[in-house]
């Protein structure tokens, strides 16, 4: 699947996912650039961890972006998608933090978030090395995004090649 994230002047963006069969889904990402940070964090997490039922995996499988906004959508998500969302939330926090957590703290934060969303669901243990690789991937993606002029599109392949 090809991901296309088009940057607009106001800091907002539009993400379009073109599946291998040619079908597509699009959605607007919020102003201020946080939506792009969140979606790029999903990409870094899901590709680093090899997740195939996270946000992008579900889109590749036929979900549409508006499907995630429907009432009750969270109950329809596979466990891996909820876990991915919790990992993404914590890694997004790292982007804005002044100090990065060690894997032990990161795992505790993710585990607490997962338990709050779906009791009984299990989050994978993330090592310091994996946390570092996710952060490096995200740093690279964010540097590319920030360097991208308004009106241009960042394109990525999912799964990563």
DAFEN-V888411 format. One record per pair of residues at least 24 apart in sequence whose C-alpha atoms are under 8 Angstrom apart, sorted by the first residue. I is the first residue (numbers start at 1). J is the second residue. D is the distance in whole Angstrom. If there is no record, write none. Layout:
I J D
I J D
This chain:
1 60 6
1 157 6
1 158 5
1 159 7
2 155 7
2 156 6
2 157 5
2 158 6
3 154 8
3 155 5
3 156 5
3 157 6
3 158 7
4 153 6
4 154 6
4 155 5
4 156 7
5 36 8
5 153 5
5 154 5
5 155 7
6 150 8
6 151 7
6 152 6
6 153 4
6 154 6
7 148 8
7 149 7
7 150 5
7 151 5
7 152 6
7 153 6
8 150 5
8 151 5
8 152 8
9 150 5
9 151 7
12 36 8
17 59 7
17 60 8
19 59 8
19 60 6
20 60 8
25 59 8
25 64 5
25 65 6
26 64 8
26 65 6
27 65 6
27 66 7
37 92 7
37 142 7
38 88 7
38 89 8
38 92 7
40 138 7
40 141 7
40 142 7
41 88 6
41 91 7
41 92 7
41 138 6
42 84 7
42 85 8
42 88 6
44 134 6
44 135 8
44 137 6
44 138 5
44 141 8
45 84 7
45 87 7
45 88 7
45 134 6
46 84 7
47 158 8
47 159 6
47 160 6
48 130 8
48 133 7
48 134 6
48 137 8
49 130 8
51 80 7
51 84 8
53 78 7
53 80 6
53 81 6
54 80 6
54 81 4
54 82 7
54 84 6
54 85 8
55 81 6
55 84 8
55 85 8
56 158 7
79 121 7
82 114 7
82 117 8
82 118 8
83 110 8
83 114 6
83 121 8
83 122 8
83 123 6
86 110 6
86 113 6
86 114 6
91 135 7
102 128 6
103 127 6
103 128 5
103 131 7
